Amino acid sequence: MILGFSIALIVFSLLLMLLVLMHKGKGGGLSDMFGGGMQSTVGGSSVAERNLDRITVVVGLIWFAIIVALGILMKLDS
């Protein structure tokens, strides 16, 4: 069971990294270093950006739940 949660943690970690990197830079910070600050925003968020935000939050919550479950399982196992 611990192995399954560990594999799920790796998968969700990679997915979370990918989702965070897909976000558009808001200006100022590290996104300017890679050219993200040079794009002009037309104002407001599109539907795709809002859905990306929602998916990122859900994946982040699942990632957090897996970490808590792994901690509990490892504590009970020892």
N, C-alpha and C positions, 0 to 999 in steps of 0.2 A: 504494500500500500504506500509505503514511503517512497518507493521507486517511482510509482505512478505519479505521485504529487511532485516529485523532483523533476520528472520529465515535463509535466504540465507547467511547472514554474519556468523551465528553460524556454518552452514554446511561448508562453505568455510574456516573458521578458523580451524576447526577440520581437514579438508582435507589438508590444508597447513601444519599444525603441523605434520601430518602423512608423508607427502612428504619430509619434511625437515629431519625428523628422519630416513627416508629410505636412505638418502645419506651416502656414504662411508666417513669415517673420513680421512682427509688429513694429519693427524699427528700434534702434538702440540695442546694444548688446551684441552677442556673438553672431546674430543673423546678418548684421551689417558686414562682418568680416568676410562672409561668403557670398556677398552680392545681394542679399535679401533686402537690404535697405534701399536699393536703387529702383525697386519697382514701385510704381504709384498705386495706391489703393483707391478704389472708386467709392469707398465709403460703405459701411454696412457689411454684414456677413451674408454670404450666399447660403443657399440651402445645403450645398455640399460641405461648406465649412462648418456649419452648425451640426450636421450629421457626423462629421469627422470628430468634432468636439465631444458629442455624445458617445460615440463608439470608444473614443480614448478614455473617457471617464469610466465607462462600463468595464473595459479591459483592465484599467487600473484598479478598480474595486475587486475584480476577480483575482488579479495578481496579489493584492493585499490579503484576500481571504485564503489563498493557497499558502502564503507565507505563514499566516496564523495557524492554519491546519497542520502544516509541516512542523511548526514549533510544538504544538500540542502532541502530535504523534511521536515526535522524537523524545519529548519529556516522558510520555507514558511508556515508551519502549525501553528506556534505560532504567 
